[in-house]
């Protein structure tokens, strides 16, 4: 099924075997996400090996994203596994004492968080179902008042929407996971809970000190501080993931659609791919069919011209990962065709000098009713820039580097081919035939040269 918007599918217990992975690629998955929040590096490494094997057997580039857990904060344990009652207005203490909690206090095993808090800051627990407001901060404790919520229990995650936490973006676990992941040569690394461009620069230095493999970095936008620094973060990243789950907890949820739209536009202007993530087909974890709202949500990502949509639990623990990918593919395919049939004036956007040449390529293809744009690309830069102009025809990227082909699996409308022979002979007709693109006029981009050719 032909589609422009890509699918990044998360891999888990229900989707990690070869047969399911193969079916998911055939159903429309272009990328796979490996979540290092779960399982050990060796277990995750087997998933990466399986994906590589599927790609070889299908003779099709498939990208891999290693997603680091990041500094996810959780409270400690209570004395029992019971849920403890909370009353609005009551005092509650978070401290560094590792003694199990008793319903009025609990351990907060993150001294950096305590040091970063200020009176008036909010603490949100259990995906925002509990809200507390900080009254005072002492060297080893935070005294807060319950604003919302009626029960609390062990190991709840918490969010700090008002607080910039002065902490290393890579925890000890992340460093260990990343060092292992580097040995498997992933195509992308996704960095969780980014707060500033400096976080991305730190991770890039960490990677380049350990490998010469061209791993790209995706910044996950899930904190208010990242939204406020989005231009700088996009500038230093290789791609963006709009992680709407935590973002909608840490910011007013009604703002998330507008924020998403702004981030997509910023990524296009700066020639960076962008992924729309979280709960896109969440009901399909337990059901065979999505809700009507989810269908519209997936289609809207295509209308906004995001590069990709991402599945999470739907394909990791859901009842039918393959059907989920098939469903998303059908929605995206129809929405993509609708955007081509009813385009907005794309020539008016992204009007900055750095994009002029790629806009010229898209304009030439559009004005000449080209069947495709064929790019002979060594590093993926030209293809990515053309993709960010969102031309209304496929982009065939012929690569002589397998990693470049895998990384272009993320870019909207791009169909990468890893074939050194085609690349060496510059055989554009064979490239078009491989992806079953109807022949006719095509725009060729080769080492900065742009030409229009008739392949009939």
C-alpha positions as a Markdown table, in Angstrom:
| # | Residue | x | y | z |
|---|---|---|---|---|
| 1 | Unk | 0.0 | 0.0 | 0.0 |
| 2 | Unk | 1.6 | 3.3 | -1.2 |
| 3 | Unk | 1.8 | 6.0 | 1.5 |
| 4 | Unk | 3.9 | 9.1 | 2.0 |
| 5 | Unk | 3.7 | 9.3 | 5.8 |
| 6 | Unk | 6.0 | 6.7 | 7.5 |
| 7 | Unk | 5.2 | 4.3 | 10.3 |
| 8 | Unk | 7.6 | 3.7 | 13.3 |
| 9 | Unk | 6.4 | 0.6 | 15.1 |
| 10 | Unk | 7.6 | -0.1 | 18.7 |
| 11 | Unk | 8.8 | -3.7 | 19.3 |
| 12 | Unk | 7.8 | -5.7 | 22.3 |
| 13 | Unk | 6.8 | -9.2 | 23.5 |
| 14 | Unk | 4.0 | -9.5 | 20.9 |
| 15 | Unk | 6.0 | -8.3 | 18.0 |
| 16 | Unk | 9.6 | -9.4 | 18.4 |
| 17 | Unk | 9.7 | -12.7 | 16.5 |
| 18 | Unk | 10.9 | -12.9 | 12.9 |
| 19 | Unk | 7.5 | -13.8 | 11.4 |
| 20 | Unk | 5.6 | -10.9 | 13.0 |
| 21 | Unk | 8.4 | -8.4 | 12.2 |
| 22 | Unk | 8.3 | -9.5 | 8.6 |
| 23 | Unk | 4.5 | -9.2 | 8.4 |
| 24 | Unk | 4.7 | -5.7 | 10.0 |
| 25 | Unk | 7.2 | -4.5 | 7.3 |
| 26 | Unk | 5.0 | -5.9 | 4.6 |
| 27 | Unk | 2.0 | -4.2 | 6.2 |
| 28 | Unk | 3.7 | -0.8 | 6.1 |
| 29 | Unk | 6.2 | -0.4 | 9.0 |
| 30 | Unk | 9.2 | 1.6 | 7.8 |
| 31 | Unk | 11.1 | 1.9 | 11.2 |
| 32 | Unk | 11.2 | 0.0 | 14.4 |
| 33 | Unk | 11.6 | 1.5 | 17.9 |
| 34 | Unk | 13.5 | -0.5 | 20.6 |
| 35 | Unk | 12.5 | 0.8 | 24.0 |
| 36 | Unk | 15.5 | 0.5 | 26.4 |
| 37 | Unk | 13.3 | 1.3 | 29.4 |
| 38 | Unk | 12.4 | -2.4 | 29.3 |
| 39 | Unk | 14.7 | -5.5 | 29.3 |
| 40 | Unk | 18.5 | -5.7 | 29.3 |
| 41 | Unk | 20.8 | -4.7 | 26.5 |
| 42 | Unk | 21.4 | -8.3 | 25.4 |
| 43 | Unk | 17.6 | -8.9 | 25.1 |
| 44 | Unk | 17.2 | -5.7 | 23.1 |
| 45 | Unk | 20.2 | -6.6 | 21.0 |
| 46 | Unk | 18.4 | -9.8 | 19.8 |
| 47 | Unk | 15.5 | -7.6 | 18.6 |
| 48 | Unk | 17.9 | -5.5 | 16.6 |
| 49 | Unk | 19.5 | -8.6 | 15.1 |
| 50 | Unk | 16.0 | -9.9 | 14.1 |
| 51 | Unk | 15.1 | -6.6 | 12.4 |
| 52 | Unk | 18.3 | -6.6 | 10.4 |
| 53 | Unk | 17.7 | -10.2 | 9.3 |
| 54 | Unk | 14.1 | -9.3 | 8.2 |
| 55 | Unk | 15.5 | -6.3 | 6.2 |
| 56 | Unk | 18.1 | -8.5 | 4.5 |
| 57 | Unk | 15.5 | -11.2 | 3.6 |
| 58 | Unk | 13.0 | -8.7 | 2.3 |
| 59 | Unk | 15.8 | -6.7 | 0.5 |
| 60 | Unk | 14.3 | -3.5 | 1.9 |
| 61 | Unk | 15.9 | -0.8 | 4.1 |
| 62 | Unk | 14.4 | -0.7 | 7.6 |
| 63 | Unk | 15.4 | 1.9 | 10.1 |
| 64 | Unk | 16.0 | 1.2 | 13.8 |
| 65 | Unk | 15.5 | 3.7 | 16.7 |
| 66 | Unk | 17.0 | 2.9 | 20.1 |
| 67 | Unk | 14.9 | 4.8 | 22.6 |
| 68 | Unk | 16.7 | 5.6 | 25.9 |
| 69 | Unk | 14.8 | 5.7 | 29.2 |
| 70 | Unk | 16.3 | 9.0 | 30.3 |
| 71 | Unk | 16.0 | 10.5 | 33.8 |
| 72 | Unk | 12.5 | 9.2 | 34.5 |
| 73 | Unk | 11.7 | 10.1 | 38.1 |
| 74 | Unk | 9.7 | 7.9 | 40.5 |
| 75 | Unk | 8.9 | 8.0 | 44.1 |
| 76 | Unk | 10.0 | 5.2 | 46.4 |
| 77 | Unk | 8.0 | 2.4 | 48.1 |
| 78 | Unk | 5.3 | 2.5 | 50.8 |
| 79 | Unk | 5.2 | 0.1 | 53.7 |
| 80 | Unk | 2.6 | -2.1 | 51.9 |
| 81 | Unk | 1.4 | -2.6 | 48.3 |
| 82 | Unk | -1.9 | -1.0 | 49.3 |
| 83 | Unk | -3.1 | 2.4 | 47.9 |
| 84 | Unk | -2.9 | 5.1 | 50.5 |
| 85 | Unk | -5.6 | 7.7 | 50.8 |
| 86 | Unk | -5.0 | 11.3 | 50.1 |
| 87 | Unk | -7.1 | 14.3 | 51.2 |
| 88 | Unk | -7.1 | 17.6 | 49.3 |
| 89 | Unk | -5.3 | 20.2 | 51.5 |
| 90 | Unk | -3.3 | 17.7 | 53.5 |
| 91 | Unk | 0.5 | 18.0 | 53.9 |
| 92 | Unk | 2.7 | 15.5 | 52.2 |
| 93 | Unk | 6.5 | 15.1 | 52.5 |
| 94 | Unk | 9.0 | 13.8 | 50.0 |
| 95 | Unk | 12.4 | 13.1 | 51.5 |
| 96 | Unk | 15.6 | 11.2 | 51.0 |
| 97 | Unk | 14.9 | 8.7 | 53.8 |
| 98 | Unk | 14.7 | 5.3 | 52.3 |
| 99 | Unk | 12.3 | 4.0 | 55.0 |
| 100 | Unk | 9.1 | 2.8 | 53.4 |
| 101 | Unk | 6.3 | 5.5 | 53.2 |
| 102 | Unk | 3.4 | 5.7 | 55.5 |
| 103 | Unk | 0.8 | 7.7 | 53.7 |
| 104 | Unk | 2.0 | 11.1 | 54.9 |
| 105 | Unk | 5.6 | 10.8 | 53.4 |
| 106 | Unk | 7.6 | 8.8 | 50.9 |
| 107 | Unk | 11.2 | 8.6 | 49.8 |
| 108 | Unk | 12.2 | 10.7 | 46.8 |
| 109 | Unk | 15.5 | 9.1 | 45.7 |
| 110 | Unk | 16.6 | 12.0 | 43.5 |
| 111 | Unk | 18.6 | 14.6 | 45.5 |
| 112 | Unk | 19.0 | 16.6 | 42.2 |
| 113 | Unk | 15.2 | 17.1 | 42.1 |
| 114 | Unk | 15.0 | 18.3 | 45.7 |
| 115 | Unk | 17.8 | 20.8 | 45.0 |
| 116 | Unk | 16.0 | 22.1 | 41.9 |
| 117 | Unk | 12.5 | 22.6 | 43.5 |
| 118 | Unk | 11.2 | 26.0 | 44.6 |
| 119 | Unk | 8.0 | 26.9 | 46.6 |
| 120 | Unk | 5.0 | 27.1 | 44.4 |
| 121 | Unk | 6.3 | 24.5 | 41.9 |
| 122 | Unk | 3.9 | 21.7 | 41.0 |
| 123 | Unk | 4.5 | 18.0 | 41.4 |
| 124 | Unk | 2.4 | 15.7 | 39.2 |
| 125 | Unk | 2.2 | 12.0 | 40.0 |
| 126 | Unk | 0.6 | 9.0 | 38.2 |
| 127 | Unk | 0.3 | 10.7 | 34.8 |
| 128 | Unk | -1.1 | 13.9 | 36.3 |
| 129 | Unk | -3.9 | 12.2 | 38.3 |
| 130 | Unk | -2.3 | 13.6 | 41.5 |
| 131 | Unk | -1.2 | 17.2 | 41.9 |
| 132 | Unk | 0.8 | 18.6 | 44.8 |
| 133 | Unk | 2.2 | 22.1 | 45.3 |
| 134 | Unk | 5.5 | 22.7 | 47.0 |
| 135 | Unk | 5.3 | 24.8 | 50.2 |
| 136 | Unk | 8.9 | 24.7 | 51.3 |
| 137 | Unk | 12.2 | 23.0 | 50.4 |
| 138 | Unk | 14.8 | 21.8 | 52.9 |
| 139 | Unk | 18.2 | 20.2 | 52.0 |
| 140 | Unk | 16.8 | 16.6 | 52.3 |
| 141 | Unk | 13.0 | 17.1 | 52.0 |
| 142 | Unk | 10.1 | 18.8 | 50.2 |
| 143 | Unk | 7.0 | 19.7 | 52.0 |
| 144 | Unk | 3.9 | 19.9 | 49.8 |
| 145 | Unk | 0.2 | 20.3 | 49.8 |
| 146 | Unk | -2.2 | 17.9 | 48.0 |
| 147 | Unk | -4.2 | 19.9 | 45.4 |
| 148 | Unk | -5.8 | 17.0 | 43.5 |
| 149 | Unk | -5.9 | 13.2 | 43.8 |
| 150 | Unk | -7.3 | 10.7 | 46.3 |
| 151 | Unk | -4.8 | 7.9 | 46.5 |
| 152 | Unk | -1.1 | 7.1 | 46.1 |
| 153 | Unk | 1.0 | 4.0 | 46.0 |
| 154 | Unk | 4.5 | 2.8 | 45.4 |
| 155 | Unk | 6.8 | 3.6 | 42.5 |
| 156 | Unk | 4.6 | 6.2 | 40.9 |
| 157 | Unk | 6.3 | 8.3 | 38.2 |
| 158 | Unk | 6.2 | 12.1 | 38.6 |
| 159 | Unk | 6.5 | 15.1 | 36.4 |
| 160 | Unk | 7.8 | 18.6 | 37.3 |
| 161 | Unk | 6.2 | 21.0 | 34.8 |
| 162 | Unk | 7.5 | 24.2 | 36.5 |
| 163 | Unk | 11.0 | 23.0 | 37.3 |
| 164 | Unk | 14.2 | 22.8 | 35.3 |
| 165 | Unk | 16.0 | 19.9 | 36.9 |
| 166 | Unk | 19.8 | 20.3 | 36.9 |
| 167 | Unk | 20.7 | 16.7 | 36.0 |
| 168 | Unk | 22.7 | 14.8 | 33.5 |
| 169 | Unk | 20.5 | 13.8 | 30.5 |
| 170 | Unk | 22.1 | 10.4 | 30.5 |
| 171 | Unk | 21.6 | 8.4 | 33.7 |
| 172 | Unk | 24.0 | 5.6 | 34.6 |
| 173 | Unk | 21.5 | 3.1 | 33.1 |
| 174 | Unk | 21.3 | 5.2 | 29.9 |
| 175 | Unk | 25.1 | 5.3 | 29.6 |
| 176 | Unk | 25.3 | 1.5 | 30.0 |
| 177 | Unk | 22.4 | 1.0 | 27.5 |
| 178 | Unk | 23.9 | 3.4 | 25.0 |
| 179 | Unk | 27.4 | 1.9 | 25.1 |
| 180 | Unk | 25.8 | -1.5 | 24.4 |
| 181 | Unk | 23.5 | -0.1 | 21.7 |
| 182 | Unk | 26.4 | 1.5 | 19.9 |
| 183 | Unk | 27.9 | -2.0 | 19.3 |
| 184 | Unk | 24.8 | -2.9 | 17.3 |
| 185 | Unk | 25.1 | 0.2 | 15.0 |
| 186 | Unk | 21.5 | 1.5 | 15.3 |
| 187 | Unk | 20.4 | 4.2 | 12.9 |
| 188 | Unk | 18.9 | 6.6 | 15.4 |
| 189 | Unk | 19.1 | 7.1 | 19.2 |
| 190 | Unk | 16.1 | 8.8 | 20.8 |
| 191 | Unk | 16.9 | 10.9 | 23.9 |
| 192 | Unk | 14.2 | 11.2 | 26.5 |
| 193 | Unk | 13.3 | 14.2 | 28.7 |
| 194 | Unk | 15.4 | 16.7 | 26.7 |
| 195 | Unk | 15.4 | 20.1 | 28.3 |
| 196 | Unk | 17.8 | 22.1 | 26.1 |
| 197 | Unk | 20.1 | 21.9 | 23.1 |
| 198 | Unk | 23.0 | 21.3 | 25.5 |
| 199 | Unk | 21.5 | 17.8 | 26.3 |
| 200 | Unk | 21.7 | 16.8 | 22.6 |
| 201 | Unk | 25.2 | 18.1 | 22.3 |
| 202 | Unk | 26.2 | 16.0 | 25.3 |
| 203 | Unk | 24.8 | 12.8 | 23.9 |
| 204 | Unk | 26.4 | 13.5 | 20.5 |
| 205 | Unk | 29.8 | 13.9 | 22.2 |
| 206 | Unk | 29.2 | 10.6 | 24.1 |
| 207 | Unk | 28.4 | 8.7 | 20.9 |
| 208 | Unk | 31.2 | 10.2 | 18.7 |
| 209 | Unk | 33.8 | 9.4 | 21.4 |
| 210 | Unk | 32.9 | 5.7 | 21.1 |
| 211 | Unk | 32.1 | 5.1 | 17.5 |
| 212 | Unk | 32.6 | 6.4 | 14.0 |
| 213 | Unk | 29.3 | 4.9 | 12.9 |
| 214 | Unk | 26.9 | 7.6 | 11.7 |
| 215 | Unk | 24.2 | 7.4 | 14.4 |
| 216 | Unk | 21.6 | 10.2 | 14.2 |
| 217 | Unk | 20.0 | 11.7 | 17.3 |
| 218 | Unk | 16.3 | 12.2 | 17.8 |
| 219 | Unk | 15.2 | 14.6 | 20.6 |
| 220 | Unk | 12.0 | 13.6 | 22.4 |
| 221 | Unk | 9.9 | 16.7 | 23.2 |
| 222 | Unk | 8.0 | 16.0 | 26.4 |
| 223 | Unk | 8.9 | 18.8 | 28.7 |
| 224 | Unk | 7.9 | 22.5 | 28.7 |
| 225 | Unk | 11.5 | 23.6 | 28.8 |
| 226 | Unk | 12.1 | 21.7 | 25.5 |
| 227 | Unk | 9.1 | 23.4 | 23.9 |
| 228 | Unk | 10.5 | 26.8 | 25.0 |
| 229 | Unk | 13.9 | 26.0 | 23.5 |
| 230 | Unk | 12.5 | 24.2 | 20.4 |
| 231 | Unk | 14.4 | 26.2 | 17.8 |
| 232 | Unk | 17.8 | 25.5 | 19.3 |
| 233 | Unk | 16.9 | 21.8 | 20.0 |
| 234 | Unk | 15.8 | 21.2 | 16.4 |
| 235 | Unk | 18.9 | 22.9 | 15.1 |
| 236 | Unk | 21.3 | 20.6 | 16.9 |
| 237 | Unk | 19.2 | 17.4 | 16.5 |
| 238 | Unk | 18.8 | 15.1 | 13.5 |
| 239 | Unk | 15.1 | 14.6 | 14.1 |
| 240 | Unk | 12.3 | 15.2 | 16.6 |
| 241 | Unk | 9.7 | 13.0 | 18.3 |
| 242 | Unk | 6.7 | 14.7 | 19.7 |
| 243 | Unk | 6.0 | 12.6 | 22.8 |
| 244 | Unk | 2.5 | 13.8 | 23.5 |
| 245 | Unk | 2.0 | 11.5 | 26.5 |
| 246 | Unk | 4.3 | 13.3 | 29.0 |
| 247 | Unk | 3.9 | 16.5 | 27.1 |
| 248 | Unk | 0.2 | 16.6 | 27.8 |
| 249 | Unk | 0.9 | 16.0 | 31.5 |
| 250 | Unk | 3.5 | 18.6 | 31.9 |
| 251 | Unk | 1.7 | 21.2 | 29.8 |
| 252 | Unk | -2.0 | 22.1 | 29.6 |
| 253 | Unk | -3.4 | 19.3 | 27.3 |
| 254 | Unk | -5.4 | 21.7 | 25.2 |
| 255 | Unk | -2.1 | 23.3 | 24.0 |
| 256 | Unk | -0.5 | 20.1 | 22.7 |
| 257 | Unk | -2.2 | 20.1 | 19.2 |
| 258 | Unk | -1.0 | 23.7 | 18.6 |
| 259 | Unk | 2.5 | 22.9 | 20.0 |
| 260 | Unk | 2.7 | 19.8 | 17.7 |
| 261 | Unk | 1.8 | 21.9 | 14.7 |
| 262 | Unk | 4.4 | 24.5 | 15.5 |
| 263 | Unk | 7.1 | 21.8 | 16.0 |
| 264 | Unk | 6.3 | 20.2 | 12.7 |
| 265 | Unk | 6.6 | 23.5 | 10.9 |
| 266 | Unk | 9.9 | 24.3 | 12.7 |
| 267 | Unk | 11.3 | 20.9 | 11.7 |
| 268 | Unk | 10.4 | 21.4 | 8.1 |
| 269 | Unk | 12.0 | 24.8 | 8.0 |
| 270 | Unk | 15.2 | 23.3 | 9.5 |
| 271 | Unk | 15.1 | 20.2 | 7.3 |
| 272 | Unk | 14.7 | 17.7 | 10.1 |
| 273 | Unk | 12.2 | 14.8 | 10.1 |
| 274 | Unk | 9.5 | 14.7 | 12.8 |
| 275 | Unk | 7.6 | 11.8 | 14.4 |
| 276 | Unk | 4.1 | 12.2 | 15.9 |
| 277 | Unk | 3.9 | 9.8 | 18.9 |
| 278 | Unk | 1.8 | 8.4 | 21.7 |
| 279 | Unk | -1.7 | 6.8 | 21.8 |
| 280 | Unk | -2.3 | 7.2 | 18.1 |
| 281 | Unk | -4.2 | 3.9 | 18.0 |
| 282 | Unk | -4.3 | 3.2 | 21.7 |
| 283 | Unk | -7.6 | 1.4 | 21.8 |
| 284 | Unk | -6.1 | -1.3 | 19.5 |
| 285 | Unk | -4.1 | -2.6 | 22.5 |
| 286 | Unk | -7.3 | -4.5 | 23.4 |
| 287 | Unk | -9.5 | -4.1 | 20.3 |
| 288 | Unk | -9.4 | -5.0 | 16.7 |
| 289 | Unk | -10.7 | -1.6 | 15.5 |
| 290 | Unk | -9.6 | 2.0 | 16.4 |
| 291 | Unk | -12.0 | 4.6 | 17.7 |
| 292 | Unk | -13.2 | 7.2 | 15.2 |
| 293 | Unk | -11.2 | 9.9 | 17.1 |
| 294 | Unk | -8.0 | 7.8 | 16.7 |
| 295 | Unk | -8.6 | 7.5 | 13.0 |
| 296 | Unk | -8.9 | 11.3 | 12.7 |
| 297 | Unk | -5.8 | 11.7 | 14.9 |
| 298 | Unk | -3.7 | 9.5 | 12.6 |
| 299 | Unk | -5.1 | 11.2 | 9.5 |
| 300 | Unk | -4.4 | 14.6 | 11.0 |
| 301 | Unk | -0.7 | 13.8 | 11.3 |
| 302 | Unk | -0.7 | 13.2 | 7.5 |
| 303 | Unk | -2.6 | 16.4 | 6.9 |
| 304 | Unk | 0.0 | 18.3 | 9.0 |
| 305 | Unk | 2.6 | 16.6 | 6.9 |
| 306 | Unk | 4.5 | 14.9 | 9.8 |
| 307 | Unk | 7.2 | 12.5 | 8.5 |
| 308 | Unk | 6.0 | 9.6 | 10.6 |
| 309 | Unk | 3.4 | 8.3 | 13.1 |
| 310 | Unk | 4.5 | 6.0 | 15.9 |
| 311 | Unk | 2.9 | 3.1 | 17.6 |
| 312 | Unk | 3.7 | 2.2 | 21.3 |
| 313 | Unk | 1.7 | -0.4 | 23.3 |
| 314 | Unk | -0.4 | -1.1 | 20.3 |
| 315 | Unk | 2.5 | -3.1 | 18.8 |
| 316 | Unk | 4.4 | -4.1 | 21.9 |
| 317 | Unk | 1.7 | -5.7 | 24.0 |
| 318 | Unk | -1.4 | -5.3 | 21.8 |
| 319 | Unk | -3.5 | -8.2 | 20.6 |
| 320 | Unk | -2.7 | -7.9 | 17.0 |
| 321 | Unk | 0.5 | -5.8 | 16.1 |
| 322 | Unk | 0.3 | -6.6 | 12.3 |
| 323 | Unk | -3.4 | -5.6 | 12.1 |
| 324 | Unk | -2.5 | -2.3 | 13.9 |
| 325 | Unk | 0.2 | -1.5 | 11.3 |
| 326 | Unk | -2.2 | -2.4 | 8.5 |
| 327 | Unk | -4.9 | -0.2 | 10.0 |
| 328 | Unk | -2.5 | 2.8 | 10.3 |
| 329 | Unk | -1.2 | 2.2 | 6.8 |
| 330 | Unk | -4.7 | 2.3 | 5.4 |
| 331 | Unk | -5.6 | 5.6 | 7.2 |
| 332 | Unk | -2.3 | 7.2 | 6.2 |
| 333 | Unk | -2.5 | 6.1 | 2.6 |
| 334 | Unk | -6.0 | 7.6 | 2.1 |
| 335 | Unk | -5.0 | 10.8 | 4.0 |
| 336 | Unk | -1.8 | 11.2 | 2.0 |
| 337 | Unk | -3.7 | 10.9 | -1.3 |
| 338 | Unk | -6.1 | 13.5 | 0.0 |
| 339 | Unk | -3.3 | 15.9 | 0.7 |
| 340 | Unk | -1.9 | 15.4 | -2.8 |
| 341 | Unk | -5.4 | 15.9 | -4.4 |
| 342 | Unk | -6.1 | 19.0 | -2.3 |
| 343 | Unk | -2.7 | 20.6 | -1.6 |
| 344 | Unk | -2.3 | 23.9 | 0.1 |
| 345 | Unk | 0.1 | 26.4 | -1.3 |
| 346 | Unk | 3.3 | 24.8 | -0.2 |
| 347 | Unk | 5.4 | 27.3 | -2.2 |
| 348 | Unk | 4.6 | 30.0 | 0.4 |
| 349 | Unk | 6.1 | 28.2 | 3.4 |
| 350 | Unk | 9.6 | 27.5 | 4.5 |
| 351 | Unk | 10.7 | 30.6 | 2.6 |
| 352 | Unk | 14.2 | 30.9 | 3.9 |
| 353 | Unk | 17.4 | 31.0 | 1.8 |
| 354 | Unk | 18.8 | 27.6 | 2.9 |
| 355 | Unk | 15.7 | 25.9 | 1.4 |
| 356 | Unk | 15.6 | 27.7 | -2.0 |
| 357 | Unk | 17.4 | 24.9 | -4.0 |
| 358 | Unk | 15.2 | 22.1 | -2.6 |
| 359 | Unk | 12.1 | 24.3 | -3.2 |
| 360 | Unk | 13.3 | 24.6 | -6.8 |
| 361 | Unk | 13.5 | 20.8 | -7.1 |
| 362 | Unk | 10.0 | 20.4 | -5.8 |
| 363 | Unk | 8.7 | 23.2 | -8.0 |
| 364 | Unk | 10.3 | 21.7 | -11.1 |
| 365 | Unk | 8.7 | 18.3 | -10.4 |
| 366 | Unk | 5.3 | 19.8 | -9.6 |
| 367 | Unk | 5.2 | 22.1 | -12.7 |
| 368 | Unk | 6.2 | 19.2 | -15.0 |
| 369 | Unk | 3.9 | 16.6 | -13.5 |
| 370 | Unk | 6.9 | 14.4 | -12.8 |
| 371 | Unk | 6.2 | 10.8 | -11.7 |
| 372 | Unk | 9.0 | 10.9 | -9.2 |
| 373 | Unk | 12.1 | 12.7 | -7.9 |
| 374 | Unk | 15.2 | 10.5 | -8.1 |
| 375 | Unk | 18.1 | 11.4 | -5.9 |
| 376 | Unk | 21.5 | 9.7 | -6.0 |
| 377 | Unk | 22.5 | 10.4 | -2.4 |
| 378 | Unk | 25.7 | 9.6 | -0.5 |
| 379 | Unk | 24.8 | 11.1 | 2.9 |
| 380 | Unk | 21.0 | 11.7 | 2.9 |
| 381 | Unk | 21.2 | 15.5 | 3.2 |
| 382 | Unk | 19.8 | 16.3 | -0.3 |
| 383 | Unk | 17.0 | 13.8 | 0.0 |
| 384 | Unk | 16.0 | 15.0 | 3.5 |
| 385 | Unk | 15.9 | 18.6 | 2.4 |
| 386 | Unk | 13.7 | 17.8 | -0.6 |
| 387 | Unk | 11.4 | 15.7 | 1.5 |
| 388 | Unk | 10.9 | 18.6 | 3.9 |
| 389 | Unk | 9.4 | 20.6 | 1.0 |
| 390 | Unk | 6.7 | 17.9 | 0.8 |
| 391 | Unk | 6.6 | 17.5 | -3.0 |
| 392 | Unk | 3.4 | 15.8 | -4.3 |
| 393 | Unk | 5.3 | 12.8 | -5.8 |
| 394 | Unk | 7.5 | 10.0 | -4.4 |
| 395 | Unk | 11.2 | 10.6 | -3.8 |
| 396 | Unk | 13.4 | 7.7 | -4.8 |
| 397 | Unk | 16.7 | 7.9 | -2.9 |
| 398 | Unk | 19.4 | 5.6 | -4.4 |
| 399 | Unk | 22.2 | 5.1 | -1.8 |
| 400 | Unk | 25.6 | 3.4 | -1.8 |
| 401 | Unk | 25.6 | 3.4 | 2.1 |
| 402 | Unk | 23.2 | 1.0 | 3.9 |
| 403 | Unk | 23.0 | 3.2 | 7.0 |
| 404 | Unk | 22.0 | 6.3 | 4.9 |
| 405 | Unk | 19.2 | 4.2 | 3.2 |
| 406 | Unk | 18.0 | 3.0 | 6.7 |
| 407 | Unk | 17.9 | 6.6 | 8.0 |
| 408 | Unk | 15.9 | 7.8 | 5.1 |
| 409 | Unk | 13.2 | 5.4 | 6.0 |
| 410 | Unk | 12.1 | 8.1 | 8.4 |
| 411 | Unk | 11.6 | 10.9 | 5.9 |
| 412 | Unk | 8.2 | 11.5 | 4.4 |
| 413 | Unk | 7.6 | 10.4 | 0.8 |
| 414 | Unk | 11.1 | 8.9 | 0.5 |
| 415 | Unk | 11.6 | 5.4 | -0.8 |
| 416 | Unk | 15.3 | 4.5 | -0.3 |
| 417 | Unk | 17.2 | 1.9 | -2.3 |
| 418 | Unk | 20.5 | 0.5 | -1.1 |
| 419 | Unk | 22.2 | -0.6 | -4.3 |
| 420 | Unk | 25.8 | 0.4 | -5.0 |
| 421 | Unk | 25.5 | -1.0 | -8.6 |
| 422 | Unk | 22.6 | 1.3 | -9.5 |
| 423 | Unk | 24.3 | 4.2 | -7.6 |
| 424 | Unk | 27.6 | 3.6 | -9.5 |
| 425 | Unk | 25.9 | 3.5 | -12.9 |
| 426 | Unk | 23.4 | 6.2 | -12.1 |
| 427 | Unk | 20.6 | 4.0 | -13.5 |
| 428 | Unk | 17.5 | 6.0 | -12.7 |
| 429 | Unk | 15.2 | 3.9 | -14.9 |
| 430 | Unk | 16.0 | 0.8 | -12.9 |
| 431 | Unk | 15.5 | 2.7 | -9.7 |
| 432 | Unk | 12.1 | 3.7 | -10.7 |
| 433 | Unk | 11.2 | 0.2 | -11.8 |
| 434 | Unk | 12.3 | -1.3 | -8.5 |
| 435 | Unk | 9.7 | 0.7 | -6.6 |
| 436 | Unk | 7.1 | 0.2 | -9.4 |
| 437 | Unk | 6.8 | 3.9 | -10.1 |
| 438 | Unk | 5.2 | 4.6 | -13.4 |
| 439 | Unk | 7.7 | 5.9 | -15.9 |
| 440 | Unk | 7.5 | 9.3 | -17.6 |
| 441 | Unk | 9.1 | 12.6 | -16.6 |
| 442 | Unk | 11.3 | 12.4 | -13.5 |
| 443 | Unk | 13.5 | 15.0 | -11.9 |
| 444 | Unk | 17.0 | 13.7 | -11.3 |
| 445 | Unk | 19.2 | 15.1 | -8.5 |
| 446 | Unk | 22.9 | 14.0 | -8.7 |
| 447 | Unk | 25.8 | 15.8 | -7.0 |
| 448 | Unk | 24.1 | 19.1 | -7.0 |
| 449 | Unk | 22.9 | 18.8 | -10.7 |
| 450 | Unk | 19.2 | 19.0 | -11.3 |
| 451 | Unk | 17.7 | 17.8 | -14.5 |
| 452 | Unk | 14.4 | 16.7 | -16.0 |
| 453 | Unk | 14.3 | 13.5 | -18.0 |
| 454 | Unk | 11.7 | 11.4 | -19.8 |
| 455 | Unk | 12.2 | 7.7 | -19.0 |
| 456 | Unk | 9.5 | 6.4 | -21.4 |
